Amino acid sequence: MAKGQLIVAFDFANAPADEFHDWYDLEHIPEREAVPGFGVCERWIGDTDPTFAVATYDLDTIDVLQSDAYKAIAYDNLSVWSKRVTSMCTRLLRFDGTQINPGDESVPAGAGGLLVNAMNVTPEAEDDFNAWYDEEHLPALLAVPGTLTAMRYRSAVEGEGVRRYVAIYFLESPDVARSDAWKAAVDTPWSARVRPHFRDHLRILTRRYVRES
């Protein structure tokens, strides 16, 4: 069965940084790690803007988010601490979806960087968009030195404020996404044809979060 992914991104510039990190490290991540069906849970910090924070949660399947164990700590059952901290932050992205390419890839160990690309696409270009991603774009970026793995996800939810497609790239470091090889891989005629059809595009380049001692 295809794996799932939950991705949440915040701008926490208006929250006390020490409390934000304590909440994530001491309560929020441990709660989710204890839910059956959650795999690797990791945190990332914006590479150029350290007030951007991303959390990625590898899921056995997307159905984990409908389990009783997850519902007990999420949605209407968020803790008081969660409600207080998130009320001070701007949520940039909340995405949950099923892995559509390659389908059952696991998160690699030891990535130093993560690139998140989230977007919608115009309906008339959707078939071309998916073919481009699967046949050219993902393979080309996987071949860039320093790319550890790349995965695409699609949300089953559609509507205002929802980005239906997300691609995530696990990198040796954020510098991989600035390399000449990366730039060459994304600069193609097919890419130029597809890009005008992107909507609600969000790109966040991050480095691995390391808790200060």
C-alpha positions, 0 to 999 in steps of 0.5 A: 500500500502507498505510503503517506506523508504529513507536512506542516510548516510555520512562520514562528517569528511572532512566537518566543523561539525557545517555547516554540522549540520546546513545544515541538521537541518535548510534546508535539513530536513525541506525541506523534511518534507514539501513534501506531503508523507514524514513522520518521518524524523530523524537523527542519528550519528555513535555510535563509529564514530561520523563523520558518519551521517545517515538520515532516511525518512519514506515515505507513498510510494516509489512513493513520490520520483517521485512527483513534490514536491520532484523533486523541491528540489532534484536531479538536483534541490538541493540547492547551500548549499546542493551541497557545503556541500555534496561535502565535504562529502563521501556518504556511502549509498543512498537507497530508497526502499519498505517495504517488511516485515512487509509491513506497519510498522510505525517508532516508537517514541523515539528510542535511537539507529538505526542499518542499515544493507545494502547488496546485496546477490548472486543470487543463495542464494536469496530465502534462504536469504529472507526466513532466514530474514523473518522466523528466523532473523527478528523475533529473533531480534525483540524478543531481549529486547530493540528492538522496531521494525525492518523492511526490504526494497528492492530497485527496482533498481539494478546495480553497487553501489546499495545495493538492501536490507536494514534492519533497527532496531530501538533500545532503545539504541545502546547497544541493538546490543551489548547485549548477547541476540542479539549475541545469536539471530544472531548466528545460523546455518541458519545464518552461511549458508547465510552469505557467500552469502552477498555482499557489506555489510554495517553495521552502528550502530548509536545513536539518533542525538541531536542538541547542544544548 
